[in-house]
Amino acid sequence: MLLSDYLESFFAGEVAFFHYFMAALPLILLYMFIRDVTNRRQTIKHNFPVIGRLRYLLESIGPELRQYIVASNREELPFNRSERSWIYASAKKENNYEGFGTDKDIYAPGHVFINPSLFPYKPAPGHPSIVDESFVPCAKIMGEYNRRKRPYRPYSITNISAMSFGSLSRNAVIALNKGALTSGCYHNTGEGGLSPYHAYGADVMFHFGTGYFGVRDIDGNFSMQKMVELTQKNSFVRAIEIKLSQGAKPGKGGILPAKKITKEIAEIRGVGMDKDVLSPATHSAFSNVPELLDFIEDIAENTGLPVGFKAAVGRLEMWQELADLMLKRNTGPDFITIDGGGRRHWRGPSFLCRPRLFAHSFCFSECL
């Protein structure tokens, strides 16, 4: 068949299809009109038959319209378009430099400037910053003040925070651990327990919450014996973090549905597979600040590792009592992780996710 014959038959078919479509269009519109008029569940469709459907169409593509047309390069959260572009370019080892000029609001409160110097600092030969350009060590040695047997100074001030295996896949945890090893930062396990995928060479901070996953007895309570065994068998565990509260789950414990529990997750966390796993809102090992400090010292004494806790900053009474007891006892947690405060949270019941906490600045000014 010649090309001209093919094109002629193709266009003839297109014309026929268009004629049939135009003939059926009134019937389609009539069907939509009747459906919308008799619709008692959606007011817009009922009051504006047919054309009211455009509202739902625009609503469905709203995120894309805002992302690519409405929003500027610096507006979106948690990462705007400019930040994502830098991440993509860096990951692909492409040019991630910025040229002259910027769309940043450099006069906005909180904008960070790097002040130039007439005589910049010149590192001496063999300086760590020459050997490793990304070297920014932690200034504090965790556990040194309290004379822990195995104090720990993180190689980096930027580290990987708590994200559990189970929430993250096997490959994701492996990638994070290998990346932590390459960059020199530590890898926080999250409260889902210590998995084999955390053992790819990086320093690890073991994290547990009210479920005591990985260090719980048959009744779901904390087991010191299992904690000691875990730290002795895994020398790459360099610190222990107790989760008291979390900005992402205000006022409630975590829920792991039974259908998401695999055999591997059940073995790592020490739970069954036949029912949902509920992390209580409160700890069973302690219930107040003095008991928390005793619990921290007990773990540190048995493991030799630095022990701290993670909490969201909310009511100040606990923090004031903690500071008073630390002064009185001359001991306390080896580190404190702040997780949220004065901001809208990620998930939880709607009534708990409203901005209700004090601003960070006010909390810390009162506590310190």
Rosetta blueprint (number, residue, H / E / L):
1 M L
2 L L
3 L H
4 S H
5 D H
6 Y H
7 L H
8 E H
9 S H
10 F H
11 F H
12 A H
13 G H
14 E H
15 V H
16 A H
17 F H
18 F H
19 H H
20 Y H
21 F H
22 M H
23 A H
24 A H
25 L H
26 P H
27 L H
28 I H
29 L H
30 L H
31 Y H
32 M H
33 F H
34 I H
35 R H
36 D H
37 V H
38 T L
39 N L
40 R L
41 R L
42 Q L
43 T H
44 I H
45 K H
46 H H
47 N H
48 F L
49 P L
50 V L
51 I L
52 G L
53 R H
54 L H
55 R H
56 Y H
57 L H
58 L H
59 E H
60 S H
61 I L
62 G H
63 P H
64 E H
65 L H
66 R H
67 Q H
68 Y H
69 I H
70 V H
71 A L
72 S L
73 N L
74 R L
75 E L
76 E L
77 L L
78 P L
79 F L
80 N L
81 R H
82 S H
83 E H
84 R H
85 S H
86 W H
87 I H
88 Y H
89 A H
90 S H
91 A H
92 K L
93 K L
94 E L
95 N L
96 N L
97 Y L
98 E L
99 G L
100 F L
101 G L
102 T L
103 D L
104 K L
105 D L
106 I L
107 Y L
108 A L
109 P L
110 G L
111 H L
112 V L
113 F L
114 I L
115 N L
116 P L
117 S L
118 L L
119 F L
120 P L
121 Y L
122 K L
123 P L
124 A L
125 P L
126 G L
127 H L
128 P H
129 S H
130 I H
131 V H
132 D L
133 E L
134 S L
135 F L
136 V L
137 P L
138 C L
139 A L
140 K L
141 I L
142 M E
143 G L
144 E L
145 Y L
146 N L
147 R L
148 R L
149 K L
150 R L
151 P L
152 Y E
153 R L
154 P L
155 Y L
156 S L
157 I L
158 T L
159 N L
160 I E
161 S L
162 A L
163 M L
164 S L
165 F E
166 G L
167 S L
168 L E
169 S L
170 R H
171 N H
172 A H
173 V H
174 I H
175 A H
176 L H
177 N H
178 K H
179 G H
180 A H
181 L H
182 T H
183 S H
184 G L
185 C L
186 Y L
187 H E
188 N E
189 T L
190 G L
191 E L
192 G L
193 G L
194 L L
195 S L
196 P H
197 Y H
198 H H
199 A L
200 Y L
201 G L
202 A L
203 D L
204 V E
205 M E
206 F E
207 H E
208 F E
209 G L
210 T L
211 G L
212 Y L
213 F L
214 G L
215 V L
216 R E
217 D L
218 I L
219 D L
220 G L
221 N L
222 F E
223 S L
224 M H
225 Q H
226 K H
227 M H
228 V H
229 E H
230 L H
231 T H
232 Q H
233 K H
234 N L
235 S L
236 F L
237 V E
238 R E
239 A E
240 I E
241 E E
242 I E
243 K E
244 L L
245 S L
246 Q L
247 G L
248 A L
249 K L
250 P L
251 G L
252 K L
253 G L
254 G L
255 I E
256 L E
257 P L
258 A H
259 K H
260 K H
261 I L
262 T L
263 K H
264 E H
265 I H
266 A H
267 E H
268 I H
269 R H
270 G L
271 V L
272 G L
273 M L
274 D L
275 K L
276 D L
277 V E
278 L E
279 S L
280 P L
281 A L
282 T L
283 H L
284 S L
285 A L
286 F L
287 S L
288 N L
289 V H
290 P H
291 E H
292 L H
293 L H
294 D H
295 F H
296 I H
297 E H
298 D H
299 I H
300 A H
301 E H
302 N H
303 T H
304 G L
305 L L
306 P L
307 V E
308 G E
309 F E
310 K E
311 A E
312 A L
313 V L
314 G L
315 R L
316 L L
317 E H
318 M H
319 W H
320 Q H
321 E H
322 L H
323 A H
324 D H
325 L H
326 M H
327 L H
328 K H
329 R H
330 N L
331 T L
332 G L
333 P L
334 D L
335 F L
336 I E
337 T E
338 I E
339 D L
340 G L
341 G L
342 G L
343 R L
344 R L
345 H L
346 W L
347 R L
348 G L
349 P L
350 S H
351 F H
352 L H
353 C L
354 R L
355 P L
356 R L
357 L L
358 F L
359 A L
360 H H
361 S H
362 F H
363 C H
364 F H
365 S H
366 E H
367 C H
368 L L
